Amino acid sequence: MLRAAASAAAAGALVSGCGPHRDVDPGAVRSAGGPSPSRAGPAPPARARAARPPTRVPGLPVQIAHGPRNGRAVALTFHGRGDPKMATALLGEAERAGAKVTVLAVGDWLDEQPAMACRILDGGHELGNHTMHHRNICALPAAEAYAEISQCADRLRALTGTIGSWFRPSQARQATELVAGLARKAGYPHVLSYDVDSLDANDPGAPAVQRTVLDAVEPGSVVSLHLGHAGTVAALPPILDGLRRRGLRAVTTTELVT
């Protein structure tokens, strides 16, 4: 109980500090859909600056695996969990190269590291939902799967004022029809998949991560990577350099698809 209270207090303290994007009326955010904020503490104050709300792109499928192939951009997306020092180091490497990334945060990580939400947004990056506990969401009953989505959404809203830009299912490359429907119910019009798997979670070493990404990436790719892995931090600068040499740039997923 004390831990939950501390997490809620930390979330409330951070609401007004997160704001690299725009002023958001919390009432407008709630009207767009998503779980009630009552379980995650009070809603942000009026005119609080906030993260981007869920991205909606008419004409795109519910599940998005890549962006336009005729552009010069890619999206590097990160499963948000792990040592905050490694996460901060990785974000710093991206920022030094002028790159923007998308972090799909796990809710229990946000409970443990609430300051990371602001750190991600302060760097101009994008923040989304990767479920509350990173369970195998596609194997869960509907009520449990919805709780995984909505509870993480509550954490994001308490910390940033919105439920985040994207939802990505945990332990699955694509959502089942059921999970995609539950994500829509929680306020996410699209499910974010990917077309390039870096395999960095297996800790193959930085050269292998770099090679896997650069061998497969193409214009419009959405690349799956992970925070909390030293090899990923070390691989990011050569990945970004390799993209630059091909005339590609790393942008947020919302920028990629819009």
N, C-alpha and C positions, 0 to 999 in steps of 0.2 A: 504494500500500500504506500509506504514511504517513497519507494522508487517511482511509482506511478505519479505521485504528487510532485516529485522533483522534476520528472519529465514534463509534466504539464506546465510547471512554473517556468522551466527553461524555454518551452515552446512559446509561452506568452511573452517572455522577455525578448524573444527574437523576432516577433511579428513585425514590429515597426522598423527593424534594422535590415530586412531583406527587401531590396527594391531596385534591381538594375533595369527593369523593363518599363513599367508603366504604372500609373495610378489606377487602381481597380476598386470599384464599388462592390463590397462584399455581398450586398443584396443581389447585384447583377450576377455575380458568380454563382450564388445559390440557385438563382432562377434558371441557370444553364444546365442544372442537373447535378447529381452527385449526392453522397450521403449527408445526412444532417450533421452539422458541426458539434452537436451537443455532446457526443462521446469524447471529443478531443479538446474540450475546453471552450472558452468563449471565442466568438468569431473575431477577426481582426477589426480594429476600429475603422470608422468611415474614413475613406481616402487613404488608407494604409497602402503603401507601395507593395507590390506583390509580384510573384512569379507569373509567367504566362499561364492563362487558363488552357484547358484542353484544346489541342489543335483540331480543327475541322476543315477538311478539304473536299468540297463537293466534287464528285466525279471519280475520286479515288476509292479503291476497295476498302472494306472494313479492315482487313489485315494488310499492312504495308510492309513489304520486304525490301524495296529499293525506291529511289527517286528517278527523275528523268535521266535517260541514258544519253541525251543529246546536250547535256550541260557540262560544266567543269567542276562540279562539287561532289563531295562524298560526306557521309555522316559517320563519325566515330562515336559509338554508343557504349556506355560502360555500366555493367551491373554494379550497383552502389552498395558496397559492403567492404569491411576490412579495416586495416590499420589507417587511422586518419592521417598519420604522417606520410604514408605512401600516397594516399589520395591527394593530399596537399602538394606533394612533390610532383605528381603527375599533372595536376592542374597547372602548376607553375611551368612545366615543360611545354604544355599546350599554349599557354599564354605568351611565352617567350617567342614562340613560332607564329603568333597571330592566329592560332587555331581556336575554334569553338567546338565544344563537345556536348553530348547529351548524356546525363547520368540518370539511370533508372534506379532509384533508391529503394532499398528494403526497409520496411517500417521499423523493425526492431533495431536496425542500425541508426535510424534517425532518433529513436529513443535514447540510445547510448551516446550518440554524437550529434546532438541537435545543431551545433554550430556549423557543421558541414553543409547544411542547407544554404545558409547565407554565404559560406565560402564559395560554393558552386555558382550561385547566382551573382555574387559580386564580381566574378571573373567573366561575366557575360555568357555563361554557359546555360544549358537548359536542364530542367529537373523534371523527372517523371516517377511513376509508380511501378515497383517491381515486387509487389505483394508485401504482406506484413511479416511473414516468417520464412519466406522462400521455400515453401512446401511444394510438392508436385501437384500444382493446382488443377491440372487437367484430370487428375485421378480422384479429386475430392467430390463429395456430395455438394449440391448446389448451394446450400446454406453456408457450408464451411468455405467454399470457394469465394462466395460473395463477401464473407467476412474478411478473407485475406485481402481482397481488393479494397473494400470500403474502409477498413481500419488503417491501411497505409494511406489512403486518400485523406482520412481525418488528420493523420500526422502532418502530411504535406500542407493541408489547409491551415492548421494551427501554427505552423512555422512560417508560411510564406503568403497566406491569404487565398491560395487557390489549391486545387487538387493536382496540379502539375499538368504538363503538356501531353504526356503519353502514358499508356499502360503497356507493360510487357509481361507476359505470363512467366512464372518461375518454373524452372526445370522443363521448359518446353520451347521449341523454336516457334511453333504456331499454337494459337489457342484453338480449342474445340469450339464448335458452334455454341455450346452452352456457356463456356467461359467468355467468348466474345459478346454474347448477349448480356451476361452479368456485368461486363466492363461497360457496356452501353448504359445499363441501368445505373451504374455508379457515376456516370457522367463522361465517359471516354468514348468519343465517336469511332476511334480507330484503335486497333491493336498493332503495336510496333514489333515487327519481326526483323529479319536481317537476311542478307544474301551472302555475307562473308563471315565465317566463324574463325576467329583467330586461334582457337584452341589454347588460349593462354592460361585458362584455369587449370590445365594439366601441368603447368610450370615446366615447359620444355626448354626454357632459356630464351633470352632476348633475341639471339639470331634466328631461332626457329619461329618465334612470333612474328618478327619482321618479315621473314621470307614467306610465311603463310599468308599474311595480309597482302603484301605487295604482289605476290603471284596471282592472287584472285581478284583484287580490287579493280573496279572499272568505274567510269563516270556514273554517278547515281547510286553507288553502292552504300548500303548500311552495314557497317562492320560491328560485330559483337566482340567486346573486350571486357575486362574486369578490373575494378579497383582492388587494391590489397595484394597485388602480386608484383614482386620486385622486378621480375623479368619484363612485365608489361611497362613499368616505369622506364626501364632502360631501353626498351624497344621503341618507345614513342618518338623520340627525336629522329632516329633514322627512318621510321615510317613516314613522319611528316616531311622529311627531306625527300624521300622517294616520291611522295605525292607531288611535292612542288616541282620536282624534275619532270614530271609528266604533265605539268600544267593543271594539276588538280589542287583544290583547297578543301580543308576540313571545316564544315559549317554545322550549325545545329540542325537537327532533323527537320524542325519546322521550316527553317530557311531552305533546306534541300527540296522539300516537297511543295513549297509555295513559291 
